[in-house]
Amino acid sequence: MSTVTARYPVATSGGELARRTAGGVLVGVLAALVVSGMATSLGLDLGVTGAQSPFGAIPIVTSTVVAGVGAAVAYAAIVRFTDRPVRNFSALSAAVFVVMLVPVFVIAPSLGLTTVGQGALVVMHVAVAAPLVAFVSGAVRL
């Protein structure tokens, strides 16, 4: 009989998954704030400003926390119902990432976002998604 060992450890409790998610959210928020700060300090014309701007601290933190909660719930369900949770979570994360880019290219221009602003949003999406997937799946440990 052969034994399969996982490359990345599966979270064994809700507390462990919460810690992983919190780490991913923290790194994601910091990375997205750095991207936003760099875009602002470089004086890039992002388009939209004020309350509608997705480049403010409140929208960045809120959307990253919501993404983290969604990632944790999805990972918990995948761990429960599949034999290869990391592979399946990575595939699901990639699909969700692609779907989340649709509004950036379809809706954002009608809200006044420039092409540079769209590019900055894509970079922010990557800056949030990468640490979330890495931390939640166990590829990065605290």
C-alpha positions in Angstrom: 0.0 0.0 0.0 1.4 3.4 -0.9 1.1 6.5 1.2 0.4 9.9 -0.3 2.1 12.8 1.4 0.9 16.3 0.7 3.4 18.9 -0.4 1.5 21.6 1.6 -0.1 20.7 4.9 -3.9 20.9 5.0 -5.3 23.1 7.8 -6.4 20.7 10.5 -8.6 23.2 12.4 -10.7 26.3 11.9 -8.2 28.2 14.0 -5.3 27.2 11.8 -7.2 28.2 8.7 -8.2 31.5 10.3 -4.5 32.2 11.1 -3.5 31.4 7.5 -6.2 33.6 6.1 -5.3 36.5 8.4 -1.7 36.2 7.3 -2.8 36.3 3.6 -5.1 39.2 4.2 -2.5 41.2 6.0 0.2 40.7 3.3 -2.5 41.3 0.6 -3.6 44.5 2.2 0.0 45.8 2.6 0.9 44.8 -1.0 -2.2 46.5 -2.4 -1.6 49.6 -0.4 2.0 49.7 -1.6 0.8 49.4 -5.2 -1.8 52.2 -4.7 0.7 54.4 -3.0 3.3 53.9 -5.7 0.7 54.7 -8.4 -0.3 57.9 -6.5 3.3 58.9 -5.7 4.3 58.5 -9.4 1.4 60.8 -10.3 -0.2 58.3 -12.6 -3.6 59.4 -14.1 -5.8 56.6 -12.7 -9.0 58.4 -13.6 -11.5 58.2 -10.9 -11.0 60.0 -7.6 -12.9 60.6 -4.4 -15.4 58.3 -2.9 -15.7 56.2 -6.1 -12.0 55.5 -6.2 -11.0 51.9 -5.8 -7.5 53.1 -4.8 -8.4 54.4 -1.4 -7.4 52.6 1.8 -11.0 51.7 2.9 -12.0 50.0 -0.4 -8.6 48.1 -0.5 -8.9 46.8 3.1 -12.6 45.9 2.7 -12.3 44.1 -0.6 -9.2 42.2 0.6 -11.0 41.1 3.8 -14.0 39.9 1.8 -11.7 38.1 -0.6 -10.0 36.4 2.4 -13.2 35.2 3.9 -14.3 33.9 0.5 -11.0 32.1 0.1 -11.2 30.5 3.5 -14.7 29.3 3.0 -13.9 27.9 -0.4 -10.8 26.2 0.9 -12.7 24.7 3.8 -15.3 23.3 1.5 -12.7 21.9 -0.9 -10.8 20.2 1.9 -14.0 18.6 3.1 -15.1 17.3 -0.3 -12.0 16.6 -2.4 -8.9 14.5 -2.1 -6.5 17.1 -3.5 -7.5 20.4 -1.8 -4.4 22.5 -2.8 -4.6 21.6 -6.5 -8.4 22.2 -6.6 -8.2 25.4 -4.5 -5.4 26.7 -6.9 -7.6 25.9 -9.9 -10.6 27.5 -8.3 -8.6 30.6 -7.4 -7.3 31.0 -10.9 -10.8 30.8 -12.3 -12.1 33.3 -9.7 -9.2 35.6 -10.5 -10.0 35.6 -14.2 -13.7 36.3 -13.5 -12.8 39.1 -11.1 -10.9 40.8 -13.9 -14.0 41.1 -16.1 -15.4 44.1 -14.2 -12.0 45.8 -14.4 -12.1 45.7 -18.2 -15.9 45.9 -18.8 -17.4 48.2 -16.1 -14.5 50.3 -14.8 -14.0 52.4 -18.0 -17.6 53.5 -17.8 -16.9 54.7 -14.2 -14.1 56.9 -15.4 -11.1 54.6 -14.9 -8.3 55.2 -17.4 -6.2 52.5 -19.1 -3.4 53.1 -16.6 -6.0 52.8 -13.7 -7.1 49.5 -15.1 -3.5 48.3 -15.2 -3.0 49.4 -11.6 -6.2 47.5 -10.6 -4.9 44.3 -12.3 -1.6 44.7 -10.4 -3.6 45.2 -7.2 -5.6 42.1 -7.9 -2.4 40.1 -8.3 -1.0 41.7 -5.1 -4.0 40.5 -3.2 -4.6 37.1 -4.8 -1.0 35.8 -4.7 -0.5 36.0 -0.9 -4.1 34.9 -0.2 -3.7 31.7 -2.2 -0.2 31.1 -0.8 -1.2 31.5 2.8 -4.5 29.8 2.7 -3.2 26.7 0.8 -0.3 26.4 3.2 2.5 27.2 0.8 3.6 30.0 3.1 3.6 29.5 6.9 3.6 32.0 9.6 
